[in-house]
Amino acid sequence: MKYSLEVLHREPVGKKTGKTLLFIHGVGHGAWCWEKYMDYFSEAGYDCYALSLRGHCGSKGHLLLNTFTIDDYVEDVYQTVRKLGEKPILVGHSMGGEITQKYLLKYQDTISGAVLLASSPVGGMRIWPDVLSMVPVAPQFLLCVLAMYGFVRSPKRIKKALFLDGRLSEEEVAKYAPNFCPESLLAMALPVFFHYKPANVDIPVLVLGSDADLFFPMRAQKRTAKAYNVEPVMLPNMCHDMMLDPEWEKGAEEILKFLQQRGV
């Protein structure tokens, strides 16, 4: 079933010098989280789009949210790509990185490149190394869940959540907090129990993460990069939400360098 999807757009400032970018958000986020990146890349000459997956933010399907799977989200991306009329580069963050990886398995010929930003590990979560590694930061993980479902609204508390790790100011958190939304329980749970093989790719792929990411640390990014036969780019200190981090431009600069070097 197709849903009406919220898609934000930034036209390139001046002449278009690069391909189209399509940004895909992670758990409990929406198209809004890409505002800084969209401004940055439109200034660099790229046509930028960001969608809210079904059941998120301004997209339809809220009442059926917990029935949606990663495969449903892949279809949302495909629906959006078809409307663009050209082959974009997908930029997927966290769960959006997993969506991008599964998109590669089915629709690789419709895109010209992929960026996996602080992405979920290749193939799905492995219970012991990936899930249990979060035990030491369980309180911060719980804050993530409570913030998404609206049970915690205090910016002072939300800023300590696992995806922000205290990196943002309370003023910034207060701005973003109302935009966080619930996530499909199926979409979060199934990757833990059902794994998939990575795609054989013949398009450029960038794996970009942070050595301070409490969700998907360096070993997860290295594993993902190895699967796609690339070297991961790891930046220091940044939180999981790299596109909202105070040093967000460092990640954007690495992506721009990748796009320019690979001619995509």
C-alpha positions in Angstrom: 0.0 0.0 0.0 1.3 3.5 -0.9 1.1 6.3 1.5 1.3 10.1 1.0 4.8 10.9 2.1 6.2 14.2 3.4 9.2 15.2 1.2 11.2 18.4 1.9 13.1 20.0 -1.0 16.0 22.4 -1.3 16.9 23.5 -4.8 20.6 24.1 -5.6 21.7 27.6 -5.1 22.8 28.9 -8.5 23.7 26.3 -11.1 23.3 22.6 -10.3 26.7 21.2 -10.2 26.1 17.7 -8.6 23.5 15.0 -8.7 20.3 14.8 -6.6 20.6 13.7 -3.0 17.8 11.9 -1.1 18.2 11.8 2.6 16.6 9.0 4.7 16.2 9.4 8.4 16.5 6.9 11.3 14.4 5.6 14.2 11.9 8.2 15.5 13.1 11.0 13.3 11.8 12.6 10.1 12.8 14.7 7.2 13.3 17.7 9.5 16.5 16.3 10.9 18.3 16.9 7.6 17.8 20.7 7.5 21.4 21.6 8.1 22.7 19.1 5.5 20.1 20.2 2.9 21.2 23.8 3.3 24.8 22.8 3.1 24.5 20.7 0.0 22.1 23.0 -1.9 24.8 25.7 -1.4 27.3 23.3 -3.0 25.0 22.9 -6.0 23.1 19.7 -5.2 19.4 19.2 -5.5 18.3 17.9 -2.1 15.3 15.9 -1.0 14.5 14.4 2.4 11.5 12.2 3.1 9.6 11.2 6.3 8.9 7.5 6.1 5.3 6.3 6.4 3.9 6.9 9.8 6.5 9.6 10.7 6.0 13.3 11.1 4.1 14.8 8.1 3.6 11.4 6.3 0.5 9.4 6.4 0.1 6.1 8.2 0.4 7.0 11.9 -2.3 4.7 13.1 -0.7 1.7 11.5 2.9 2.5 12.5 3.6 -0.7 14.4 2.7 -2.8 11.4 5.5 -1.3 9.2 8.7 -3.1 8.5 12.1 -2.1 7.0 10.9 -3.5 3.7 7.9 -1.1 3.8 10.3 1.8 4.3 12.3 0.6 1.3 9.2 0.9 -0.8 8.7 4.4 0.5 12.2 5.3 -0.8 11.5 3.6 -4.1 8.3 5.5 -4.5 10.2 8.7 -3.9 13.0 7.9 -6.2 10.6 7.1 -9.1 9.1 10.6 -8.7 12.5 12.3 -9.0 13.0 11.2 -12.6 16.8 10.6 -12.1 19.2 8.4 -10.2 19.9 10.1 -6.8 22.5 9.4 -4.2 20.9 7.9 -1.1 22.1 9.2 2.3 20.8 7.0 5.0 21.3 7.6 8.8 21.1 4.8 11.4 18.0 2.8 10.5 18.0 4.9 7.3 21.4 3.2 6.5 19.8 -0.2 6.9 17.0 0.9 4.6 19.6 2.0 2.1 21.4 -1.3 2.3 18.2 -3.3 1.7 17.4 -0.9 -1.1 20.7 -1.9 -2.7 19.5 -5.5 -2.8 16.4 -4.7 -4.8 16.7 -1.4 -6.6 20.4 -0.7 -7.0 20.0 0.2 -10.7 17.8 3.2 -9.7 20.5 5.1 -7.8 24.0 6.3 -8.5 25.6 6.1 -5.1 25.0 5.5 -1.4 26.2 7.1 1.9 25.8 5.1 5.1 25.9 7.6 7.9 26.3 6.1 11.4 24.4 3.2 9.9 22.9 0.1 11.4 25.4 -2.7 10.9 25.5 -4.6 7.6 23.0 -7.5 7.4 21.1 -6.6 10.5 21.8 -6.6 14.2 23.8 -9.4 15.9 22.3 -10.0 19.3 25.4 -10.6 21.3 28.0 -8.1 20.0 25.6 -5.3 18.9 22.5 -5.3 21.2 24.3 -6.4 24.4 27.0 -3.8 23.8 24.4 -1.2 24.7 23.9 -2.6 28.2 26.4 -0.1 29.8 24.4 2.8 28.3 21.0 1.4 29.0 19.7 4.5 30.8 20.6 6.6 27.8 18.9 4.1 25.5 15.8 4.2 27.7 15.8 8.0 27.4 15.7 7.6 23.6 12.6 5.4 23.7 10.8 7.6 26.3 11.6 10.8 24.3 10.3 9.2 21.0 7.0 8.2 22.7 6.6 11.6 24.4 7.0 10.4 28.0 10.1 12.5 28.5 9.9 16.1 27.3 12.5 17.9 29.4 15.3 19.1 27.1 17.8 18.7 30.0 17.0 15.0 30.0 16.6 14.4 26.3 20.0 15.8 25.6 21.5 12.9 27.5 19.7 10.3 25.3 21.9 7.9 23.4 21.6 9.5 20.0 22.6 13.0 21.4 24.9 12.0 24.2 24.9 15.5 25.8 26.5 17.1 22.7 23.7 19.6 21.9 22.6 22.6 24.0 19.3 22.6 25.8 18.1 25.3 23.4 18.8 23.1 20.4 17.2 20.1 22.1 14.1 22.1 22.9 13.9 23.0 19.2 14.2 19.4 18.0 12.4 17.5 20.8 8.8 18.2 19.5 9.8 16.6 16.2 10.8 13.2 17.6 8.1 10.5 17.0 7.4 6.9 17.8 8.9 4.1 15.7 7.4 0.9 14.4 8.1 -1.9 16.9 8.4 -4.4 14.0 10.9 -2.2 12.2 13.1 -2.1 15.3 12.7 -5.7 16.3 12.9 -7.7 13.1 16.5 -6.8 12.2 17.6 -8.4 15.5 16.2 -11.8 14.5 16.2 -11.8 10.7 19.5 -11.1 8.9 20.2 -10.5 5.3 23.3 -10.8 3.0 24.8 -7.5 1.8 24.4 -6.5 -1.8 27.1 -6.9 -4.4 27.5 -3.2 -5.4 28.8 -1.6 -8.5 28.1 2.0 -7.4 30.1 4.2 -5.0 29.5 3.6 -1.3 30.7 5.7 1.6 30.6 4.4 5.2 30.9 7.3 7.6 30.7 7.1 11.3 32.0 8.5 14.6 34.4 6.8 17.1 32.2 8.2 19.9 28.9 6.8 18.5 27.2 4.9 21.4 24.7 3.2 19.1 26.9 1.7 16.4 30.6 1.9 17.3 33.7 1.6 15.2 33.7 -2.2 15.0 30.2 -2.1 13.5 31.2 0.5 10.9 34.3 -1.5 10.0 32.2 -4.6 9.5 29.8 -2.7 7.2 32.6 -1.1 5.2 34.3 -4.5 4.8 31.1 -5.9 3.3 31.1 -3.2 0.6 34.9 -3.4 0.1 35.6 0.2 1.2 37.5 1.8 4.1 35.2 3.5 6.7 35.7 7.1 7.5 35.5 7.6 11.2 35.3 11.1 12.8 36.1 11.8 16.4 33.8 12.8 19.2 30.5 13.2 17.3 27.2 11.8 18.7 25.1 9.3 16.8 22.9 12.1 15.3 25.9 13.3 13.3 23.7 15.6 11.2 22.6 17.5 14.3 25.9 17.4 16.2 27.6 20.8 16.9 30.4 19.6 14.5 27.9 18.4 11.8 29.9 20.2 9.1 32.8 17.7 9.5 30.5 14.9 8.3 29.0 17.0 5.5 32.5 17.9 4.3 33.5 14.2 4.1 30.3 13.4 2.1 31.0 16.3 -0.2 34.6 15.1 -0.7 33.3 11.6 -1.5 30.8 12.9 -4.0 33.3 15.1 -5.8 36.1 12.5 -5.8 33.8 9.8 -7.2 32.1 12.1 -9.7 28.6 11.4 -8.4 
